[in-house]
Amino acid sequence: MTATTERVPESGAVGRLVVGGLVSGAVLAVLVATALTAEEAVPGIALPGPLVEYGLPVLRVLLDLAAVAVVGLSLLPKLLGFDDPDRTEPVMRRARPLAVSFAWAWALLALVVIVFQTAELHPGSIPTPAMIAGYVDTVGAGQGMLFSAACALAYAGIGLLAVRFGEKVPAELRIVIAVFGLLPIPVTGHAVESVWHDPIMVSMELHVIGSAAWTGGLAVIALLVARDRELLARTLPKFSRLATLALVLVSVSGLVNGLATMALTPGVELPGALLTNEYGVLVLAKTALVGLLIPLAAHIRFRLLPPIRRREGTAVAAWAAAEVTVMGLAYGVAVALTTASIT
């Protein structure tokens, strides 16, 4: 009898599947959603040019993905554990420099987004330093992006220390700084002026954090851990518990945020607006994508996790790539939601 073993994808192929699916899904979704919700030209009212109209959401979604990568790489040492450094340290020696690189990308993208946001506010004009400074000084979205960039730069500095000194630099510190950098991102979207403003903002913050932990954690495991069956057997069960919590948090908070924002906007009537309003259609699209994630996540947890615990070969990398691609599509729709008209 001839023994057969499942072929494990090469790390390069896994990387292309995961990164390519996440980035291409996010960019494609945000471009399509932006095109479908683009404002029609009105005589006498200047609108941003195509470079700003399409460039800004693409930059925003790339910023989100850079932040997601930083969060996932920051969580990795907690998922791997610290009791077997001979096995985990080679993985972390790859992860720490990657985290620093993505932190630099996050900071740079946040600063470029501020420039594009200024251009959006002043259509037809090339942003000057004075215009950018005025935008940051007076607009909460600009201040939020600047704070996010500062957190990313702080992470890059501490991350360089981690590259040199390893886990002597606490993983918890890197996680906290990464999460702090995520917190201002929801303020760049729609604001609801009501007594429910603060609860909705807290719900949005939780939504962003849950999404980043889920997406970043899964992508990093698929990229750096999936080929080592022993590490995967130790890491995936921990992540599965985190992902289950994130799934519930993201699903509930996302739906509540979207519906509450619409319900509290004057002139918008539910449930009809879900089909007649651009914002409502995007809420439905994002809800459908999150719903599609449920069977993908369930397959990994209930079908693949048992053989992974037994150190058997599985197609976890391919399933993770599929799940991450859907997550990318959801991120693209989410960014489009921040600019879509509610009224």
Secondary structure, 3 states (H helix, E strand, C coil): CCCCCCCCCCHHHHHHHHHHHHHHHHHHHHHHHHHHCCCCCECCECCCCHHHHHHHHHHHHHHHHHHHHHHHHHHHHHHHCCCCHHHHHHHHHHHHHHHHHHHHHHHHHHHHHHHHHHHHHCCCCCCCHHHHHHHHHHCHHHHHHHHHHHHHHHHHHHHHHHHHHHHHCCHHHHHHHHHHHHCCHHHHCCCCCCCCHHHHHHHHHHHHHHHHHHHHHHHHHHHHHCCCHHHHHHHHHHHHHHHHHHHHHHHHHHHHHHHHHHHCCCCCCCCCHHHHCHHHHHHHHHHHHHHHHHHHHHHHHHHHHHHHHCCCCCCHHHHHHHHHHHHHHHHHHHHHHCCCCCC
